[in-house]
Amino acid sequence: MQFYSGSCNITAMPTPVALKTTKSQRRKLDSLLAKRTLLHAHARRIRIVLLAAAGVSGVETARRVGISVPQVSRIRKRFEKGGVDGLAERPRPGRGNSVPEKLVRMIVAMVMTPPPAGYSHWSCGQLAAQVGLGKTVVHKILRANDLKPHLSATFKVSKDPRFDEKAADVVGLYLNPPRKAVVVSLDEKTQVQALDRTQPMLPLQQGQVERHTHDYRRNGVVDLYAALEIATGRVVGKCTESHTGADFLGFMKKVERTFPRGKLHVILDNSSTHSTPDVEDWLAAHKRVTFHFTPTSASWLNQVEGFFSILTRRSIRRTSFPSKAALRRHIQEYLARWNENPTPFVWTKSAHRIVRDHRRHIARISRTKH
């Protein structure tokens, strides 16, 4: 038997060349990918570009997204030529794509102007009647330009003159808390209603969701004070009949007893009950306790609001309460279960980004005509 003893030349596979993208482009791509209404094909093109930007080879990218290598190559070239906008859906032959560009621009401009008198917003039917096109065609034009006049959202921008200072103070406690100190996020959830459904609930069954009547009886309200320990996620809570300065001070005394050692930093909002003379006197007598106030109209900076949201969704919203006492017991039982395995929240956004975005929002609403 003879063996070949000559040298063997093996050609190494070329190293994939990462697709060049800017930070701004990657942020825009991530933002588009987060949209729930994004078309599947558009989302797939974005994922391909992000994989290519990360240095993933065309063969591996094709395998992950389930298309051919030539298709991956075409999408890369499409991005290189047209950027982020070049990945958007292109007009296809068919109804609505033969509308003159001038008329399309007129529809886009019209839908962003005030609607006819007596209406709150434009509809496809009203626009179609104005320009002499069909409703389906107008709908396609609005969709292609990412315009949704039938939807609206709410917002609230803080105009606190000390926003930058307060935001940096609060976020600093989240990201870099003082050593050997306790940081708690405190707030009150007011007017928690003890609602009792008028008929018994129909429980969950196979093929049938849980059902309850839409109407209910009101059996009073309670107020819940809660303090979330940032480091551990542990929650100290107390239900009261009201939310006066005396109620708040009573709860603060409970929090101070719960964390008896070291400095105690308390993050809270600007409610008038948090700065009554009795509270100020108590603070002066307890030097180890320091209040850190969030900016006005910026309750989202207070981490305990996340706990209140979970409490509402997981515990209160779908439960019936025949009395306020039943509601208080239910909340206390939930707090006990939570503290058996508490989950701390992780803050990720820096104070610099928050201040930057806040300034952009302020500048935007300052330019908007009302």
C-alpha positions in Angstrom: 0.0 0.0 0.0 1.4 3.4 -1.0 0.8 6.6 0.9 1.1 10.1 -0.6 3.7 11.9 1.4 3.7 15.2 -0.4 2.6 18.5 1.2 -1.1 19.4 1.3 -2.2 23.0 0.6 -5.3 24.0 2.6 -6.9 27.3 1.8 -8.3 29.1 4.9 -11.8 30.4 4.8 -11.9 34.2 4.4 -12.8 36.1 7.5 -16.2 37.7 7.2 -16.1 41.5 6.7 -18.5 43.3 9.1 -21.0 45.6 7.5 -20.2 49.2 8.3 -22.9 50.9 10.3 -23.0 54.0 12.5 -24.2 54.2 16.1 -27.1 56.3 14.9 -28.1 53.7 12.3 -27.9 50.9 14.8 -30.1 52.8 17.3 -32.7 53.4 14.5 -32.6 49.7 13.5 -33.1 48.6 17.1 -36.0 51.1 17.4 -37.7 49.8 14.3 -37.2 46.2 15.3 -39.0 46.9 18.6 -42.2 47.9 16.8 -45.0 45.4 17.2 -46.6 46.4 13.9 -43.4 46.0 11.8 -43.9 43.8 8.8 -42.2 40.4 9.0 -40.1 40.9 5.8 -38.9 44.3 7.0 -38.0 42.9 10.4 -36.0 40.1 8.7 -34.0 42.6 6.6 -33.2 44.5 9.7 -32.0 41.4 11.5 -29.8 40.5 8.5 -28.2 43.9 8.6 -27.6 43.7 12.4 -26.0 40.3 12.0 -23.8 41.5 9.2 -22.8 44.5 11.3 -21.7 42.1 14.0 -19.4 40.3 11.6 -21.6 37.2 11.0 -20.8 35.5 7.7 -23.4 35.5 4.9 -23.7 31.7 5.0 -24.4 31.7 8.7 -26.8 34.7 8.4 -28.7 32.9 5.7 -28.9 29.8 7.9 -30.2 31.7 10.9 -32.9 33.7 9.1 -33.9 30.9 6.6 -33.1 32.5 3.2 -30.5 32.0 0.6 -27.0 33.5 0.6 -27.6 35.6 -2.6 -30.6 37.2 -0.8 -28.5 38.1 2.2 -26.0 39.7 -0.2 -28.7 41.7 -2.0 -30.0 43.0 1.4 -26.5 44.0 2.4 -26.1 46.0 -0.8 -29.5 47.5 -0.4 -28.5 48.8 3.0 -25.1 50.1 1.7 -26.9 52.0 -1.0 -30.0 53.3 0.8 -29.1 53.1 4.5 -31.9 52.4 7.1 -34.6 53.8 4.8 -33.5 51.5 2.0 -34.7 48.5 4.0 -38.3 49.7 4.1 -41.0 48.1 2.0 -40.9 49.0 -1.7 -44.0 49.7 -3.8 -45.2 46.6 -5.6 -47.3 46.5 -8.8 -51.0 46.8 -8.0 -53.7 49.0 -6.8 -52.6 52.2 -5.1 -49.1 52.3 -6.4 -49.9 54.4 -9.5 -50.9 57.5 -7.5 -48.8 60.5 -8.6 -46.1 61.5 -6.1 -47.5 65.0 -5.8 -50.9 63.6 -4.7 -49.2 61.3 -2.2 -47.3 64.3 -0.7 -50.6 66.2 -0.5 -52.3 63.4 1.4 -49.3 63.1 3.8 -49.4 66.8 4.5 -53.1 67.0 4.8 -53.4 64.2 7.5 -50.9 66.1 9.7 -53.1 69.3 9.6 -56.2 70.0 11.8 -59.2 67.8 10.7 -62.6 69.3 9.6 -64.5 71.2 12.2 -66.2 69.0 14.8 -63.7 66.1 14.3 -60.8 65.0 16.4 -58.7 63.4 13.7 -58.7 62.6 10.0 -60.1 59.2 8.8 -59.3 57.4 5.6 -62.8 58.1 4.3 -62.5 61.8 4.9 -59.2 62.0 3.2 -60.4 59.9 0.3 -63.4 62.2 -0.2 -61.1 65.2 -0.2 -58.6 63.9 -2.8 -60.9 61.8 -4.9 -59.4 58.4 -4.2 -60.6 55.2 -2.7 -60.3 54.5 1.0 -58.2 51.4 0.4 -55.7 53.4 -1.6 -55.5 56.2 1.0 -55.0 53.5 3.7 -52.1 52.1 1.8 -50.5 55.5 1.4 -50.8 56.2 5.1 -49.4 52.8 6.0 -46.4 53.2 3.6 -45.6 56.6 5.3 -46.0 55.2 8.8 -48.9 57.6 9.6 -51.7 56.4 12.0 -54.2 59.2 12.6 -56.6 56.7 14.3 -54.1 56.2 17.2 -53.0 58.6 20.0 -50.8 58.4 23.1 -50.3 60.4 26.2 -47.2 62.0 27.5 -46.0 64.2 30.4 -42.8 66.2 30.3 -41.4 67.5 33.6 -40.8 71.2 33.7 -39.0 71.1 37.0 -36.2 73.8 36.8 -34.0 71.4 38.9 -34.8 68.3 36.7 -31.1 67.7 35.8 -29.9 67.9 39.4 -32.7 65.8 40.9 -32.5 63.1 38.1 -28.7 62.8 38.6 -29.2 62.5 42.3 -31.8 59.7 42.1 -30.1 57.7 39.3 -26.8 58.0 41.2 -28.4 56.2 44.1 -29.6 53.4 41.8 -26.4 52.9 39.9 -23.8 53.7 42.6 -25.4 53.5 46.1 -23.4 54.7 49.1 -21.5 52.0 50.9 -23.0 50.6 54.1 -26.2 52.5 53.5 -29.8 51.5 52.7 -31.6 53.0 49.7 -35.4 52.7 49.5 -37.8 53.9 46.9 -41.0 55.0 48.6 -44.5 56.1 47.5 -48.1 55.7 48.2 -50.7 54.0 46.0 -53.8 56.0 46.8 -57.5 55.1 46.4 -57.1 51.3 45.9 -60.7 50.3 45.4 -62.3 47.3 47.0 -64.4 46.2 44.0 -66.8 43.3 44.3 -68.3 41.7 41.1 -72.1 41.5 41.1 -72.0 37.8 40.2 -69.6 34.9 40.9 -66.6 34.6 38.6 -66.5 31.7 36.1 -63.0 30.1 36.5 -60.5 29.2 33.8 -61.3 26.0 31.9 -59.8 24.2 28.9 -60.8 26.3 25.8 -62.4 29.0 28.0 -60.7 32.0 29.6 -61.6 33.2 33.1 -64.7 35.4 33.0 -66.3 37.9 35.3 -69.1 40.5 35.1 -68.2 43.9 33.8 -70.2 45.6 36.6 -69.3 45.7 40.3 -70.1 47.2 43.7 -67.7 49.7 45.4 -66.9 48.7 48.9 -64.6 51.6 49.8 -60.9 52.4 49.2 -57.7 52.0 51.1 -54.3 53.7 50.6 -51.1 51.6 50.4 -47.7 53.0 51.4 -44.7 50.9 50.2 -41.0 51.2 50.4 -38.9 49.1 48.0 -35.3 48.3 49.2 -33.3 48.9 46.0 -30.5 46.3 46.8 -32.8 43.4 47.5 -36.3 44.1 46.2 -37.8 43.6 49.6 -40.9 45.7 50.2 -42.2 47.3 53.4 -45.9 48.1 53.2 -48.8 49.5 55.2 -52.4 50.0 54.4 -54.1 53.2 55.8 -57.6 54.8 55.6 -56.1 58.0 54.2 -52.9 59.6 53.0 -52.3 62.6 55.3 -49.0 63.9 56.6 -49.6 62.0 59.8 -50.1 58.7 57.8 -46.9 59.3 55.9 -45.0 60.1 59.1 -46.3 56.9 60.7 -45.1 54.9 57.8 -41.7 56.5 57.8 -41.3 55.5 61.4 -42.0 52.0 60.4 -39.5 52.1 57.6 -36.9 53.6 59.9 -37.4 50.8 62.4 -37.2 48.2 59.7 -33.7 49.4 58.7 -32.2 50.4 62.0 -28.5 50.5 61.0 -26.5 52.8 58.8 -27.6 55.7 56.6 -31.1 55.5 55.2 -31.7 57.2 51.8 -35.3 57.6 50.8 -36.4 58.4 47.2 -39.8 59.9 47.1 -41.9 62.4 45.1 -42.9 66.0 45.9 -46.3 65.3 47.6 -47.2 68.0 50.1 -47.6 65.3 52.8 -43.9 64.5 52.5 -42.9 68.0 53.8 -45.3 68.9 56.6 -43.8 70.6 59.7 -44.1 67.4 61.7 -42.2 65.5 59.0 -39.5 68.2 58.9 -39.2 68.0 62.7 -38.9 64.3 62.5 -36.1 64.5 59.9 -34.2 67.0 62.0 -34.3 64.6 64.9 -33.2 61.6 62.7 -30.0 62.7 61.0 -29.3 59.3 59.5 -32.4 59.6 57.2 -32.1 61.7 54.0 -34.9 62.4 51.5 -34.1 62.5 47.8 -37.0 64.1 45.8 -37.7 63.1 42.2 -38.5 65.9 39.7 -42.1 67.0 39.5 -44.1 65.0 36.9 -41.4 62.3 36.8 -42.8 59.5 38.9 -41.3 57.0 36.4 -38.0 57.8 38.1 -39.3 56.1 41.3 -38.6 52.4 41.2 -41.4 51.5 43.5 -43.8 52.5 40.7 -42.7 49.3 39.0 -43.8 47.3 42.0 -47.2 49.0 42.1 -47.7 48.1 38.5 -46.9 44.4 39.2 -49.2 44.5 42.3 -52.1 45.8 40.2 -51.7 43.3 37.4 -50.9 40.2 39.4 -52.9 40.7 42.6 -55.7 43.3 42.6 -57.2 43.9 39.1 -58.9 40.5 38.7 -59.9 39.9 42.4 -63.2 40.7 44.1 -63.3 42.2 47.5 -66.4 42.2 49.6 -64.9 44.7 52.1 -62.0 47.0 52.7 -60.7 44.5 55.3 -60.6 41.8 52.7 -58.6 44.1 50.4 -56.1 44.9 53.1 -55.7 41.2 54.0 -55.2 40.4 50.3 -52.5 43.1 49.9 -50.7 42.0 53.0 -50.7 38.3 51.8 -49.2 39.4 48.5 -46.5 41.4 50.2 -45.6 38.4 52.3 -45.4 36.2 49.3 -43.3 38.8 47.4 -40.8 39.1 50.3 -40.3 35.3 50.4 -38.4 35.7 47.2 -38.0 39.4 46.5 -36.8 40.5 43.0 -34.7 43.7 42.8 -35.2 46.0 39.8 -32.1 46.7 37.7 -31.8 50.4 36.6 -29.9 50.6 33.2 -30.4 54.2 31.9 -27.7 56.7 32.9 -28.5 60.2 34.2 -26.8 61.7 31.2 -29.1 59.9 28.7 -32.2 60.9 30.8 -31.2 64.5 30.9 -30.4 64.5 27.2 -33.7 63.0 26.2 -35.6 65.3 28.6 -34.0 68.4 26.9 -35.0 67.0 23.5 -38.6 66.6 24.6 -38.7 70.1 26.1 -37.3 71.6 22.9 -39.9 69.6 20.8 -42.9 70.7 22.7 -41.6 74.3 22.7 -41.6 74.2 18.9 -45.1 72.6 18.6 -48.0 74.8 17.7 -51.1 74.3 19.9 
